[in-house]
Amino acid sequence: MKFQIQRDNLLNSLQQIIGAVEKRQTMPALSNILIKANNDSLSLTATDLEIEFVTNLNMIIDEPGEITVPARKLLDICKSLPTESQVNISINDDKAMIQSGRSRFSLVTLPASDFPSLDEISSNSEFEIPQNTLKDIIDKTAFAMAQQDVRYYLNGLMLEVGSKILRAVATDGHRLAFCEKETDCELADIKQVILPRKGVIELVRLLDNSDDKIKIILGNNHLRVELNNIRFTSKLIDGRFPDYNRVIPDDGNSIMTAERDVLKQALIRASILSNEKYRGIRLILEENLVRLQAHNPDQEEADVEMEVNYKGETLEIGFNVNYMIDALNATNSEIAQLTLRDSNSSCLLTYPDQPDCKYVIMPMRL
């Protein structure tokens, strides 16, 4: 195998796929990337057996071949080379020879046959959507995913695709984030999949705010996204996601509206003296006024007041302040609306100008 490539092109491709390479691997080949050089194209593949990236570059190849090389070492070499320099890569016995200008590097390789691949995906459904639509719906919900919960189906993001609609839902059992967008997809049946946390993080890293269409393929066990010259594949979590419709309250009759940023800053101020472990804060609603109270084991207290739009009976509720701040950070809307029923029921946070997003926060006993 032998080819020449511009440093910037190689570096860009490596940075796109390096997220699939774990630093500690049970299989030596998983620390490597697979390089396949065909007559007129070069492909780079990285996987950790849960997710897989494949990137393709159209270019002239001097000698076709395939080999695996240490991923992070190759990335660090490319980073160290001057911008717009040329990189020559060739294989000599079991070594990959990398040359650029007066710099030469020799990397130990493993045969391509040692490199594992994800099972071939069998397409059940496929559709195209603008990549900024998918990025937006993930950005507004993914923060509510659980981390290492024994209920493994909560450690991911549920995507639901139906005719003309795409929904994303995440929950850790204490809060829930919901967002839906209209799409052009034509699916006869509603399809639900759960994308694992790492798949969500790496996928959103690939997406940008352009309205270029991307192709999404849903299989029985995998989700695949194709955009530009990159193919991303992730295994799916096998489990049944909770019925989010039962969690979202629809019977609250106490409604408070406030400026989102002012409310967020008030919560941040009050949270300074909250219990560092439980992050509990008390919200007391009175007519056109909200009081935010916090205290900690050191007997320190915070009491923050702000004007809001509220008409109704005095209502008091405790909740995790981080959950509320996360939901307020998920959008740039100017006005936030909080709907409550009583001090023992979940509160619903919405935004009048973004009715397609809903956030549920369970109450805490303080």
Residue pairs with C-beta under 8 A, 6 or more apart in sequence:
1 35
1 37
1 63
1 64
1 65
1 66
1 67
1 89
1 90
1 91
2 37
2 61
2 62
2 63
2 65
2 88
2 89
2 90
2 91
3 37
3 42
3 59
3 60
3 61
3 62
3 63
3 88
3 89
3 90
4 62
4 86
4 87
4 88
4 89
5 42
5 57
5 59
5 86
5 87
5 89
6 84
6 85
6 86
6 87
7 78
7 81
7 82
7 83
7 84
7 85
7 86
7 87
7 100
8 83
8 84
9 57
10 78
10 87
11 75
11 78
11 79
13 44
13 55
13 57
14 33
14 44
14 71
14 74
14 75
14 78
15 75
16 53
16 55
16 206
16 230
17 33
17 44
17 45
17 46
17 53
17 54
17 55
17 230
18 46
18 71
18 72
18 75
19 46
19 51
19 53
19 201
19 202
19 205
20 46
20 47
20 48
20 51
20 52
20 53
20 202
21 30
21 31
21 33
21 46
21 48
21 71
21 72
22 30
22 31
22 48
23 31
23 72
25 31
25 48
27 116
28 110
28 114
29 68
29 110
29 114
29 115
29 116
30 47
30 48
30 49
30 116
31 70
31 71
31 72
32 68
32 69
32 70
32 71
32 109
32 110
32 115
33 44
33 45
33 46
33 68
33 69
33 71
33 74
34 43
34 44
34 45
34 46
34 66
34 67
34 68
34 112
34 115
35 42
35 43
35 44
35 66
35 67
35 68
35 69
35 89
36 42
36 43
36 45
36 66
36 112
37 61
37 63
37 64
37 65
37 66
38 61
38 64
39 61
39 64
40 58
40 59
40 60
40 61
41 56
41 57
41 58
41 59
41 61
42 56
42 57
42 59
42 61
43 54
43 55
43 56
43 57
44 53
44 54
44 55
45 52
45 53
45 54
45 115
45 117
46 52
46 53
46 71
47 53
47 116
47 117
47 118
48 198
49 116
49 118
49 235
50 196
50 198
50 199
50 234
50 235
51 198
51 199
51 202
51 232
51 233
51 234
51 235
52 117
52 118
52 232
52 233
52 234
53 202
53 230
53 231
53 232
53 233
54 230
54 231
54 233
55 229
55 230
55 231
56 229
56 230
56 231
57 229
63 90
65 91
66 112
67 91
67 96
67 109
67 110
67 111
67 112
68 109
68 110
68 111
68 112
68 114
68 115
69 96
69 107
69 109
70 107
70 108
73 107
74 98
74 107
77 98
77 105
78 87
81 87
81 100
81 101
81 103
82 100
82 101
85 100
85 101
86 100
87 98
87 99
87 100
88 97
88 98
88 99
88 100
89 96
89 97
89 98
89 99
90 96
90 97
91 97
91 109
94 108
94 109
95 106
95 107
95 108
95 109
96 106
96 107
96 108
96 109
97 104
97 105
97 106
98 104
98 105
98 106
98 107
99 105
118 222
118 233
118 235
119 221
119 222
121 217
121 219
121 221
121 222
121 224
121 233
122 219
122 220
123 217
123 218
123 219
124 191
124 218
124 219
124 220
125 161
125 187
125 191
125 217
125 218
126 215
126 216
126 217
126 218
127 161
127 183
127 184
127 185
127 186
127 187
127 215
127 216
128 184
128 185
128 213
128 214
128 215
128 216
129 166
129 183
129 184
129 185
129 213
129 214
129 216
130 210
130 211
130 212
130 213
130 214
131 207
131 208
131 210
131 211
131 212
131 213
131 214
131 227
132 207
132 208
132 209
132 210
132 211
133 166
133 181
133 183
134 166
134 203
134 207
134 214
134 216
134 225
135 204
135 207
135 208
135 209
136 179
136 181
137 166
137 167
137 168
137 179
137 180
137 181
138 157
138 168
138 200
138 203
138 204
138 207
139 204
139 330
140 168
140 177
140 179
140 330
140 331
140 357
141 157
141 168
141 169
141 170
141 177
141 178
141 179
141 330
142 157
142 168
142 170
142 177
142 200
142 201
142 204
143 170
143 177
143 326
143 329
143 330
144 170
144 171
144 172
144 175
144 176
144 177
144 326
144 359
145 154
145 155
145 156
145 157
145 170
145 171
145 172
145 197
145 200
146 154
146 155
146 171
146 172
146 173
147 155
147 172
147 197
148 155
149 155
149 172
149 173
151 173
152 237
152 239
153 194
153 237
153 239
153 240
153 241
154 171
154 172
154 173
154 242
155 196
155 197
155 237
156 170
156 194
156 195
156 196
156 197
156 199
156 200
156 237
157 168
157 169
157 170
157 194
157 195
157 197
157 200
158 167
158 168
158 169
158 170
158 192
158 193
158 194
158 195
158 241
158 244
159 166
159 167
159 168
159 192
159 193
159 194
159 195
159 223
160 166
160 167
160 168
160 169
160 190
160 191
160 192
161 167
161 183
161 185
161 187
161 190
161 191
161 218
162 187
162 189
162 190
162 191
163 185
163 186
163 187
163 188
164 182
164 183
164 184
164 185
164 186
165 180
165 181
165 182
165 183
166 180
166 181
166 183
166 185
167 178
167 179
167 180
167 181
168 177
168 178
168 179
168 180
169 176
169 177
169 178
169 179
169 241
169 244
170 176
170 177
171 177
171 242
171 244
171 247
174 320
174 323
174 361
174 362
175 320
175 323
175 326
175 327
175 359
175 360
175 361
175 362
176 244
176 247
176 248
176 359
176 360
177 327
177 330
177 357
177 358
177 359
178 244
178 248
178 357
178 358
178 359
178 360
179 356
179 357
179 358
180 356
181 356
191 218
192 241
193 218
193 223
193 236
194 236
194 237
194 239
194 241
195 203
195 223
195 234
195 236
195 237
196 234
196 235
196 236
196 237
198 234
199 223
199 234
199 235
202 232
202 234
203 225
203 232
203 234
206 225
206 227
206 230
206 232
207 214
207 227
212 227
212 228
214 225
214 226
214 227
215 225
215 226
215 227
216 223
216 224
216 225
217 223
217 224
217 225
217 226
219 236
221 235
221 236
221 238
222 233
222 234
222 235
222 236
223 233
223 234
223 236
224 231
224 232
224 233
224 234
225 231
225 232
225 233
226 232
247 346
247 360
248 348
248 358
248 360
249 339
249 341
249 345
249 346
249 347
249 348
249 360
251 341
252 339
252 340
252 341
252 345
252 347
252 348
253 312
253 341
254 285
254 310
254 312
254 313
254 315
254 339
254 340
254 341
255 310
255 312
255 337
255 338
255 339
255 340
256 285
256 290
256 308
256 309
256 310
256 337
256 338
256 339
256 340
257 308
257 309
257 310
257 335
257 336
257 337
257 338
257 352
258 290
258 306
258 308
258 309
258 335
258 336
258 338
259 334
259 335
259 336
260 328
260 331
260 333
260 334
260 335
260 336
260 351
261 334
262 306
263 290
263 306
263 308
263 328
263 336
264 325
264 328
264 329
266 290
266 292
266 304
266 306
267 281
267 292
267 321
267 324
267 325
267 328
268 325
269 292
269 302
269 304
270 281
270 292
270 293
270 294
270 302
270 303
270 304
270 321
271 279
271 281
271 294
271 302
271 321
271 322
271 325
272 294
272 302
273 294
273 295
273 296
273 300
273 301
273 302
274 280
274 281
274 294
274 295
274 296
274 302
274 321
275 294
275 295
275 296
275 297
276 296
278 320
278 364
279 320
279 321
279 322
280 294
280 318
280 319
280 320
280 321
280 364
280 366
281 292
281 293
281 294
281 318
281 319
281 320
281 321
281 324
281 366
282 292
282 293
282 294
282 316
282 317
282 318
282 366
283 290
283 291
283 292
283 316
283 317
283 318
283 319
284 290
284 291
284 292
284 293
284 314
284 315
284 316
285 308
285 310
285 312
285 314
285 315
285 316
285 340
286 310
286 314
287 310
287 311
287 312
288 307
288 308
288 309
288 310
288 311
289 305
289 306
289 307
289 308
289 310
290 305
290 306
290 308
290 310
291 303
291 304
291 305
292 302
292 303
292 304
292 305
292 306
293 301
293 302
293 303
293 304
294 301
294 302
294 321
295 301
295 302
315 340
315 342
315 343
316 343
317 340
317 342
317 343
317 347
317 363
318 343
318 363
318 364
318 365
318 366
319 347
319 361
319 362
319 363
319 364
320 361
320 364
323 361
324 349
324 361
327 349
327 359
327 361
328 336
328 349
330 357
330 359
331 351
331 354
331 357
333 351
333 352
333 353
333 354
334 353
335 351
335 352
335 353
336 349
336 350
336 351
337 349
337 350
337 351
337 352
338 347
338 348
338 349
339 347
339 348
339 349
339 350
340 347
340 348
343 363
344 363
345 363
346 360
346 361
346 362
346 363
347 360
347 361
347 363
348 358
348 359
348 360
349 358
349 359
349 360
349 361
350 357
350 358
350 359
351 357
